[in-house]
Amino acid sequence: MLLEKDAPRLEHTGERPLVGVCTTGSAMAEQAYRTVGIKEVERGAAIGVLGTDLVYRKHVLSDGKTRPGVALVTGALTLIEQMFGGGAMPFVRTNVRPNNEGSKPLFDEHQFENTGYPESKMEIGPGVMKVASSGQLALFRPAGLSPTQLRAPGWSTRATPPPRRRP
Ligand SMILES: CC(C)(COP(=O)(O)OP(=O)(O)OC[C@H]1O[C@@H](n2cnc3c(N)ncnc32)[C@H](O)[C@@H]1OP(=O)(O)O)[C@@H](O)C(=O)NCCC(=O)NCCS
């Protein structure tokens, strides 16, 4: 949770205004993606809900350079590093909608790679399997990277193809 640093405390909560939230959790190897080559037993982390209050969109924090989204994701990655004991940084996964032009560059800057649309098999009747995709892009940040290291966006600056349609 990111609170405004310099604003006065709100009367009804006694807290400074909320800038945004970012949730984290643990992830198993099988919840990550086979294509990225992690071991069956490897444990990692996931980023869940991420969002800023509407008044903090297109906003820069009081240091004059940091966007709220960057502070939230860098903070979440730093927390994940601490939750894993402060040793080697684990892999981190998250999902984004292909048309979310705000979060794609944000995760790209934080060294998440776009692995495309994962598909899963579901049994929809006795012996009848259906292969389906959630329609969200699976993003994967390899283990061992610094939680605070940013890079210039790459894949997110190119057009994202829509998910493959199945008959
Ligand atoms: C995604 C988010 C956290 C990024 O925060 P940020 O890094 O501080 O950046 P901003 O909010 O200033 O947005 C950056 C750009 O993305 C655009 N953008 C933000 N959310 C967008 C969305 N959902 N769809 C399309 N564009 C979006 C903004 O208009 C802005 O455009 P610009 O580069 O032309 O100025 C924030 O925009 C947000 O909370 N968005 C709504 C919730 C959301 O989409 N969460 C992510 C789910 S995976």
The ligand as a MOL file (V3000), in Angstrom:
LIG
                    3D

  0  0  0     0  0            999 V3000
M  V30 BEGIN CTAB
M  V30 COUNTS 48 50 0 0 0
M  V30 BEGIN ATOM
M  V30 1 C -1.3560 0.4400 -14.3380 0
M  V30 2 C -1.0170 1.5900 -13.3750 0
M  V30 3 C -0.7290 1.0250 -11.9790 0
M  V30 4 C 0.2450 2.2870 -13.9470 0
M  V30 5 O 0.5570 3.3650 -13.0940 0
M  V30 6 P 1.7860 4.3340 -13.4690 0
M  V30 7 O 2.9560 3.5250 -13.8550 0
M  V30 8 O 1.9220 5.2770 -12.2990 0
M  V30 9 O 1.3690 5.1070 -14.7900 0
M  V30 10 P 0.0800 5.9910 -15.1970 0
M  V30 11 O -1.1170 5.6640 -14.3690 0
M  V30 12 O 0.4780 7.4160 -15.2440 0
M  V30 13 O -0.2060 5.4100 -16.6640 0
M  V30 14 C 0.8100 5.3830 -17.6440 0
M  V30 15 C 0.1440 5.4200 -19.0110 0
M  V30 16 O -0.6890 4.2670 -19.1780 0
M  V30 17 C -2.0360 4.6510 -19.4620 0
M  V30 18 N -2.9210 3.6910 -18.7810 0
M  V30 19 C -3.0210 3.4810 -17.4630 0
M  V30 20 N -3.9000 2.4840 -17.2020 0
M  V30 21 C -4.3620 2.0640 -18.4020 0
M  V30 22 C -5.2720 1.0610 -18.8350 0
M  V30 23 N -5.9170 0.2930 -17.9380 0
M  V30 24 N -5.4850 0.8910 -20.1690 0
M  V30 25 C -4.8530 1.6770 -21.0600 0
M  V30 26 N -3.9670 2.6240 -20.7320 0
M  V30 27 C -3.7250 2.8310 -19.4230 0
M  V30 28 C -2.1510 6.0420 -18.9130 0
M  V30 29 O -3.1730 6.7510 -19.5950 0
M  V30 30 C -0.7730 6.5980 -19.2040 0
M  V30 31 O -0.7200 6.9690 -20.5720 0
M  V30 32 P 0.4220 7.9690 -21.1520 0
M  V30 33 O 1.7120 7.1800 -21.1260 0
M  V30 34 O -0.0540 8.2830 -22.5220 0
M  V30 35 O 0.4480 9.1440 -20.2250 0
M  V30 36 C -2.1800 2.6350 -13.2760 0
M  V30 37 O -2.3230 3.2920 -14.5240 0
M  V30 38 C -3.5170 2.0090 -12.8970 0
M  V30 39 O -3.7950 1.8090 -11.7160 0
M  V30 40 N -4.3390 1.6830 -13.9170 0
M  V30 41 C -5.6940 1.1120 -13.6820 0
M  V30 42 C -5.6680 -0.2670 -13.0320 0
M  V30 43 C -4.8630 -1.2620 -13.8070 0
M  V30 44 O -4.9170 -1.3040 -15.0250 0
M  V30 45 N -4.0860 -2.1010 -13.0830 0
M  V30 46 C -3.2260 -3.1100 -13.6410 0
M  V30 47 C -3.8950 -4.4290 -13.8030 0
M  V30 48 S -2.6630 -5.6280 -14.3450 0
M  V30 END ATOM
M  V30 BEGIN BOND
M  V30 1 1 1 2
M  V30 2 1 2 3
M  V30 3 1 2 4
M  V30 4 1 2 36
M  V30 5 1 4 5
M  V30 6 1 5 6
M  V30 7 2 6 7
M  V30 8 1 6 8
M  V30 9 1 6 9
M  V30 10 1 9 10
M  V30 11 2 10 11
M  V30 12 1 10 12
M  V30 13 1 10 13
M  V30 14 1 13 14
M  V30 15 1 14 15
M  V30 16 1 15 16
M  V30 17 1 15 30
M  V30 18 1 16 17
M  V30 19 1 17 18
M  V30 20 1 17 28
M  V30 21 1 18 19
M  V30 22 1 18 27
M  V30 23 2 19 20
M  V30 24 1 20 21
M  V30 25 1 21 22
M  V30 26 2 21 27
M  V30 27 1 22 23
M  V30 28 2 22 24
M  V30 29 1 24 25
M  V30 30 2 25 26
M  V30 31 1 26 27
M  V30 32 1 28 29
M  V30 33 1 28 30
M  V30 34 1 30 31
M  V30 35 1 31 32
M  V30 36 2 32 33
M  V30 37 1 32 34
M  V30 38 1 32 35
M  V30 39 1 36 37
M  V30 40 1 36 38
M  V30 41 2 38 39
M  V30 42 1 38 40
M  V30 43 1 40 41
M  V30 44 1 41 42
M  V30 45 1 42 43
M  V30 46 2 43 44
M  V30 47 1 43 45
M  V30 48 1 45 46
M  V30 49 1 46 47
M  V30 50 1 47 48
M  V30 END BOND
M  V30 END CTAB
M  END
